[in-house]
C-alpha cells in the first residue's frame, strides 16, 4: 500500500504540473485584452498601459510562467483583475458550494443505485430487473438540462412545493438552504444513480458465476450471507471505481445545473472569469478542479484496494 500511495502521489504531482502549464498557456490564447476587459471601453491609452503593467502582461511569457509557479508554490493564487479581490477570498466559498452539490448527489446515487442494482441482479430476467434496467437507461438518456428544466417546471411552477428563491447560506437560513439544494441535487443524482445501478447489476452478475461463490453455496452458507459477504462485497470494487469517475463527471455537470438554478458554485465562477478574461481566476478554478478530480481518483483507488484483499498482491 505504501509503494502504491507513493507512486500515485508522484503521478498526481506530475499531472498537476502538466495541467498547470497547459492552463497558463491556454488562458493566454483567449481572444481579447484583459486590461481592456478590466477597465472597460472608456479607458484611455495611459490607463491601459498602467493596467497591463500591474497585470504583468508586458513581461516575457517565460517570466510570467516562472512567476506563476513561484506564486502558486507560496499559496498565492493572485488577485481578480475585475473585482480586485484576492482569489483565495472567493474560491473556497465557490468550491464549497460545488462540493456540497456533487457530494450530496453522489451520496444519493450510491444510496439508491447499489440497492437497485442488487435487486436487479438477484432477479435477473424478471419484471424487477426489466423495470430497473429500463429506468436506468432512461436516466442515462435524459440530458442534464432537460431534467433540470422539467424538475424546475414541475416543483416550482405547476406544483410549487420547492419554489426557487434567492440563494441563502446554510448559516443564514438552514431550512431555506436545504430547500434550494433539493432540485439541483436530484438533477445531478438521476444520471449518477443510473450509472451506479447498471455497474452494480453487471458486477454482481459476473461475481455470482465465480467459483468461490459456488463453493460458498456448496458449504451450506445461507443465501443472504452469500449475497452480502461474497457477491456484493466483491462487486463493490468496480462500483467504487465507477463512483470516482462519476464524481468527476458530476463536477463537470454542474455548469448547466448551477446556471439553471442560480447556484453560486465553481462553474459559474469560471464562466464569469472566462467572459471577462480574468486570468488569475481562470487558472485558480481549473487548478482547483484538477486537484479535486485527481484526489477523488486517488481516493477511489485506495478504497478499491481496501475493499478487495487481493489488490495488495497486484
C-alpha positions, 0 to 999 in steps of 0.5 A: 500500500505504501509503494502504491500511495507513493507512486500515485502521489508522484503521478498526481504531482506530475499531472498537476504540473502538466495541467498547470502549464497547459492552463497558463498557456491556454488562458493566454490564447483567449481572444481579447485584452484583459486590461481592456476587459478590466477597465472597460471601453472608456479607458484611455491609452495611459490607463491601459498601459498602467493596467497591463503593467500591474497585470504583468502582461508586458513581461516575457511569457517565460517570466510570467510562467516562472512567476506563476509557479513561484506564486502558486508554490507560496499559496498565492493564487493572485488577485481578480483583475475585475473585482480586485479581490484576492482569489483565495477570498472567493474560491473556497466559498465557490468550491464549497458550494460545488462540493456540497452539490456533487457530494450530496448527489453522489451520496444519493446515487450510491444510496439508491443505485447499489440497492437497485442494482442488487435487486436487479441482479438477484432477479435477473430476467424478471419484471424487477430487473426489466423495470430497473434496467429500463429506468436506468437507461432512461436516466442515462438518456435524459440530458442534464438540462432537460431534467433540470428544466422539467424538475424546475417546471414541475416543483416550482411552477405547476406544483410549487412545493420547492419554489426557487428563491434567492440563494441563502447560506446554510448559516443564514437560513438552514431550512431555506438552504436545504430547500434550494439544494433539493432540485439541483441535487436530484438533477445531478443524482438521476444520471449518477444513480443510473450509472451506479445501478447498471455497474452494480447489476453487471458486477454482481452478475459476473461475481455470482458465476465465480467459483468461490461463490459456488463453493460458498453455496456448496458449504451450506452458507445461507443465501443472504450471507452469500449475497452480502459477504461474497457477491456484493462485497466483491462487486463493490470494487468496480462500483467504487471505481465507477463512483470516482469517475462519476464524481468527476463527471458530476463536477463537470455537470454542474455548469448547466445545473448551477446556471439553471438554478442560480447556484453560486458554485465553481462553474459559474465562477469560471464562466464569469472569469472566462467572459471577462478574461480574468486570468488569475481566476481562470487558472485558480478554478481549473487548478482547483478542479484538477486537484479535486478530480485527481484526489477523488481518483486517488481516493477511489483507488485506495478504497478499491484496494481496501475493499478487495484483499487481493489488490495488495498482491497486484 
